[in-house]
Amino acid sequence: MGVQAGVIRCPWGDGEELSRAYHDTEWGVPRHDERTLFEFLVLEGAQAGLSWRTVLAKRDRYREVFGNFDVATVAAFDDADIARLLDDPGIIRNKAKVGSAVGNARAVLELPDGLAPLLWSFVDGAPVQNHWQAMAEVPATTPASDRMSKDLKRRGFGFVGSTICYSLMQACGLVNDHLVGCYRHGEVQ
């Protein structure tokens, strides 16, 4: 458990300021807003193989160049837009990841009820309250993230492996994976 100024946090959230602010204000908070869920879907995919800290440092630029993650805006991106994004050093310039962001926006538009109802259906509409004592107990995937991954892939989404889906579930509060000793565990319940 990380401790800073008498506050006990999950160890990963007790480091530098950007990670600490994210841990203290966002991670694990239940999200139902379509734009926010799409933002995290894109960012979690971009993070694959990299540190979350890298993505957080580029997040503001992502918001600028991805139309503040407006699904319809991103879905309308064409080859010229993708080329422009791949030339932008402020984001992760991986052709497959950028292309999947656009493809995922298009896939979201095909969902009959939207992204939020689909994602929340994998936890029966309510956050799973975990009670981990140590980071070593926190899984990288679960049966729910396996099902989410399989379903999203079937619907044409990309960069949605089970680990990415579980990270999305953690970030958007579909699961509460703050350690029980962390002050945020009770706050996001």
TAMO-V861011 format. One record per backbone hydrogen bond with DSSP energy under -0.5 kcal/mol. CO is the residue of the C=O (numbers start at 1). NH is the residue of the N-H. Records with the same first field share a line. If there is no record, write none. Layout:
# TAMO-V861011
CO->NH  NH
This chain:
# TAMO-V861011
2->9
4->7
7->4  9
8->183
9->2
10->13
11->14
12->15
16->20
17->21
18->22
19->23
20->24
21->25
22->26  27
26->29
33->37
34->38
35->39
36->40
37->41
38->42
39->43
40->44
41->45
42->46
43->47
44->48
45->48
47->50
51->55
52->56
53->57
54->58
55->58  59
56->59
58->62
59->63
60->64
61->65
62->66
63->68
64->67
66->69  70
67->70
69->71
70->74
71->75
72->76
74->77
78->82
79->83
80->84
81->85
82->86
83->87
84->87
85->88
87->89
88->91
91->93
92->94
93->95
94->98
95->99
96->100
97->101
98->102
99->103
100->104
101->105
102->106
103->107
104->108
105->109
106->110
107->110  111
108->111
114->118
115->119
116->120
117->121
118->121  122
119->122
120->123  125
121->124
123->126
127->129
128->130  176
132->180
134->137  138
135->138
142->146
143->147
144->148
145->149
146->150
147->151
148->152
149->153
150->154
151->155
152->157
153->156
161->165
162->166
163->167
164->168
165->169
166->170
167->171
168->172
169->174  175
170->28  173
171->28  29
172->31
174->128
175->177
176->130
179->182
182->185  186
183->187
184->188
186->189
